Amino acid sequence: MKEVLIIGSGISGMMCAVRCAEKGMHVTLVSPFPSERSQSVMAAGGINAVKTEHEQGDSIESHIEDTLKGGCYINGKQAVKGLCENAGGIINYLESIGTVFSIDENGQPMRRAFGGQSHKRTYYCGSSTGKQIVSALVMEIRRFEAAGIITRRLGNCFHSALIKDGKCYGAVFFDEHTYSLEAVYADATVVATGGQNALFGKTTGSTQCDGYTAGKLFMQGAVLKNLEFIQYHPTTLETSQKRMLISEAARGEGGRLFYYENNKENRVYFMEDKYGPNGNLMTRDIVSREIQAIGKDVFLDVSFLEKSIIDKRIPEIRDLCRKYRNIDITKEPIPISPSVHFFMGGLAVHLNHETNIQNLYAIGECASMYHGANRLGGNSLLAAVYSGSVASDSISGRNGIEKHPDFTNIIEEEKKELYSRLESSSQFPSMYIRDMLAETMQKKLGIVRDEKSLSEGIEDIDYDLSVVDQIKYDSSVLPYFNYSLKGLLTIARATMTLAKERKESRGAHYRSDYSDTDDSLACASLISYDNGNYKVWLDKEREYES
Ligand SMILES: Cc1cc2nc3c(=O)[nH]c(=O)nc-3n(C[C@H](O)[C@H](O)[C@H](O)COP(=O)(O)OP(=O)(O)OC[C@H]3O[C@@H](n4cnc5c(N)ncnc54)[C@H](O)[C@@H]3O)c2cc1C
């Protein structure tokens, strides 16, 4: 039986696991926490598709065009076509496994408007779409788990991949139960570890998504792509632990952005003033930059909506504002500001989601393919489901590996390195370096960047990289937080480098010193690593779109 190893159990990892299991392969599904705690659960607003009951004038072609336009035409065109053409079938599939989408009085599925879309095509489940999809997929996983076709490994964190001569044979994990490094061999290894939120400290996303796996794979030879395109979500609410997302659904239902003038006497609806009646639903990069440019407190008002609409369509926004900031959104506006939210860049993959390393696949948010320079809301849940399915098709069509090389010595060396550094009595606070890195990323790679800020960011990270191999591990935190440090710093350095190299403004990458879009740069950027050296090039041949 073919063995598939899937690292990460959010929506993309689970979807791939279910599809592989259906095709008769055995799957080992690994993550530190249960799927119910993955970032996918946080997805609130919905998932895009054009089905037969679409809004008048809408079409699959229009979904494709909106997605390419939002991505500033550097998305994989053929991949986007596949994504949009399969979206209707994906909604049907999700319904068939128990995802309950919201319906109107006539029993028809409801759709809402999301930024940058020409039509209402975002299907949703109240404001807990991600939670509903996760619950449905978890039930499928359990079915296969009971039959012994899927094996879960919880409490396991990725350490490194088993790669030799450009081929992947599995991965090594830190197992929190045995407190040891353990190898899992496989015919195909699929990375589904989400975005890089924790690199930036407080964001809308999960701290589990820190970019380490992509960073380590980069150090082991995988190519990364489009890292400079980081989506700031314009409407987030500050709380003590994280930035809570005020989903685009609030603006989709009619919510209005404004700031006060004249001692709160006047409200200025700046997005509507500048962009017309649909101004509040401009793409996220534009709204974020406009908010930052205001330089004053900005608010989102939904209080004028009928209470029944708030209760029915955005109840979680109502509840989170009440719970975290004691704000009653039916009566008062919500104070918002932009925050890091989504990563368009990640591991470079071909159309079948295989990386440049044979038998190593990447899916979901950790892979870069569909969103180009900017993602439309509702397209990433779709991409998570679709990419999991695409990877499973490719894996099932391949022959298994007959014999893997012997990695025993390498694994023993890695164990020795980990334990020798852990046993040290030194109290070097590795969490401090993580915090410093987050500060650098927030300050130097913000909504607006320039040569100076990016050069300073690179300098800060290079200093940390120059000492990271010497530091002792902090035994008061899990070993993962220590050994992951170098991978985190390396992917952060790669991100700053690509942002510095792209001397233009495009989508979510805005340079104050190069504010125009340069047509000669209308393609993806790629970066590889060789023993501390970074090589950057543009994918002019569109190698990673085939
Ligand atoms: C607040 C919020 C709201 C959103 N709303 C929407 C929306 O309405 N519509 C939409 O389309 N998109 C939305 N998104 C984006 C979307 O939710 C994500 O892009 C998508 O769910 C990512 O799924 P995934 O499977 O790639 O990764 P995740 O769900 O992030 O799962 C990653 C998995 O990898 C595991 N993992 C991480 N690191 C390691 C490691 N080192 N070792 C082992 N395992 C590891 C994690 O534990 C987890 O199981 C939202 C995102 C956020 C943060």
The ligand as an SDF file (V2000), in Angstrom:
LIG
                    3D

 53 58  0  0  0  0  0  0  0  0999 V2000
   -9.0830   35.0420   11.0120 C   0  0  0  0  0  0  0  0  0  0  0  0
   -9.0400   34.4560    9.6360 C   0  0  0  0  0  0  0  0  0  0  0  0
  -10.1850   34.4400    8.8530 C   0  0  0  0  0  0  0  0  0  0  0  0
  -10.1520   33.9130    7.5630 C   0  0  0  0  0  0  0  0  0  0  0  0
  -11.3030   33.9070    6.8170 N   0  0  0  0  0  0  0  0  0  0  0  0
  -11.2830   33.3600    5.5720 C   0  0  0  0  0  0  0  0  0  0  0  0
  -12.4720   33.2910    4.7890 C   0  0  0  0  0  0  0  0  0  0  0  0
  -13.5530   33.7100    5.2100 O   0  0  0  0  0  0  0  0  0  0  0  0
  -12.3950   32.7450    3.5500 N   0  0  0  0  0  0  0  0  0  0  0  0
  -11.2360   32.2610    3.0260 C   0  0  0  0  0  0  0  0  0  0  0  0
  -11.2240   31.7770    1.8960 O   0  0  0  0  0  0  0  0  0  0  0  0
  -10.0920   32.2920    3.7690 N   0  0  0  0  0  0  0  0  0  0  0  0
  -10.0970   32.8200    5.0240 C   0  0  0  0  0  0  0  0  0  0  0  0
   -8.9380   32.8370    5.7710 N   0  0  0  0  0  0  0  0  0  0  0  0
   -7.7300   32.1520    5.2550 C   0  0  0  0  0  0  0  0  0  0  0  0
   -7.9040   30.6350    5.3770 C   0  0  0  0  0  0  0  0  0  0  0  0
   -8.5450   30.3380    6.5850 O   0  0  0  0  0  0  0  0  0  0  0  0
   -6.5710   29.8990    5.3420 C   0  0  0  0  0  0  0  0  0  0  0  0
   -5.8010   30.3250    4.2490 O   0  0  0  0  0  0  0  0  0  0  0  0
   -6.7790   28.3980    5.2150 C   0  0  0  0  0  0  0  0  0  0  0  0
   -7.6950   27.9430    6.1700 O   0  0  0  0  0  0  0  0  0  0  0  0
   -5.4460   27.7010    5.3810 C   0  0  0  0  0  0  0  0  0  0  0  0
   -5.6440   26.3220    5.4800 O   0  0  0  0  0  0  0  0  0  0  0  0
   -4.3880   25.3640    5.5300 P   0  0  0  0  0  0  0  0  0  0  0  0
   -4.8920   23.9770    5.5440 O   0  0  0  0  0  0  0  0  0  0  0  0
   -3.4300   25.7270    4.4540 O   0  0  0  0  0  0  0  0  0  0  0  0
   -3.6190   25.7150    6.8830 O   0  0  0  0  0  0  0  0  0  0  0  0
   -4.0570   25.8000    8.4260 P   0  0  0  0  0  0  0  0  0  0  0  0
   -5.4950   25.7080    8.6420 O   0  0  0  0  0  0  0  0  0  0  0  0
   -3.3440   27.0070    8.9260 O   0  0  0  0  0  0  0  0  0  0  0  0
   -3.4070   24.4960    9.0480 O   0  0  0  0  0  0  0  0  0  0  0  0
   -2.0190   24.3710    9.2300 C   0  0  0  0  0  0  0  0  0  0  0  0
   -1.7470   23.0670    9.9410 C   0  0  0  0  0  0  0  0  0  0  0  0
   -0.3280   22.8630   10.0140 O   0  0  0  0  0  0  0  0  0  0  0  0
    0.0400   22.5400   11.3470 C   0  0  0  0  0  0  0  0  0  0  0  0
    1.4360   22.9620   11.5490 N   0  0  0  0  0  0  0  0  0  0  0  0
    1.9510   24.2080   11.5250 C   0  0  0  0  0  0  0  0  0  0  0  0
    3.2770   24.1590   11.7790 N   0  0  0  0  0  0  0  0  0  0  0  0
    3.6070   22.8610   11.9450 C   0  0  0  0  0  0  0  0  0  0  0  0
    4.8190   22.1800   12.2370 C   0  0  0  0  0  0  0  0  0  0  0  0
    5.9820   22.8190   12.4120 N   0  0  0  0  0  0  0  0  0  0  0  0
    4.7890   20.8190   12.3530 N   0  0  0  0  0  0  0  0  0  0  0  0
    3.6050   20.1280   12.1880 C   0  0  0  0  0  0  0  0  0  0  0  0
    2.4330   20.7310   11.9130 N   0  0  0  0  0  0  0  0  0  0  0  0
    2.4320   22.0840   11.7970 C   0  0  0  0  0  0  0  0  0  0  0  0
   -0.9660   23.2850   12.2020 C   0  0  0  0  0  0  0  0  0  0  0  0
   -1.0180   22.7620   13.4990 O   0  0  0  0  0  0  0  0  0  0  0  0
   -2.2490   23.0250   11.3820 C   0  0  0  0  0  0  0  0  0  0  0  0
   -2.7510   21.7450   11.6590 O   0  0  0  0  0  0  0  0  0  0  0  0
   -8.9430   33.3830    7.0550 C   0  0  0  0  0  0  0  0  0  0  0  0
   -7.7870   33.3970    7.8470 C   0  0  0  0  0  0  0  0  0  0  0  0
   -7.8270   33.9340    9.1250 C   0  0  0  0  0  0  0  0  0  0  0  0
   -6.5770   33.9590    9.9540 C   0  0  0  0  0  0  0  0  0  0  0  0
  1  2  1  0
  2  3  1  0
  2 52  2  0
  3  4  2  0
  4  5  1  0
  4 50  1  0
  5  6  2  0
  6  7  1  0
  6 13  1  0
  7  8  2  0
  7  9  1  0
  9 10  1  0
 10 11  2  0
 10 12  1  0
 12 13  2  0
 13 14  1  0
 14 15  1  0
 14 50  1  0
 15 16  1  0
 16 17  1  0
 16 18  1  0
 18 19  1  0
 18 20  1  0
 20 21  1  0
 20 22  1  0
 22 23  1  0
 23 24  1  0
 24 25  2  0
 24 26  1  0
 24 27  1  0
 27 28  1  0
 28 29  2  0
 28 30  1  0
 28 31  1  0
 31 32  1  0
 32 33  1  0
 33 34  1  0
 33 48  1  0
 34 35  1  0
 35 36  1  0
 35 46  1  0
 36 37  1  0
 36 45  1  0
 37 38  2  0
 38 39  1  0
 39 40  1  0
 39 45  2  0
 40 41  1  0
 40 42  2  0
 42 43  1  0
 43 44  2  0
 44 45  1  0
 46 47  1  0
 46 48  1  0
 48 49  1  0
 50 51  2  0
 51 52  1  0
 52 53  1  0
M  END
$$$$
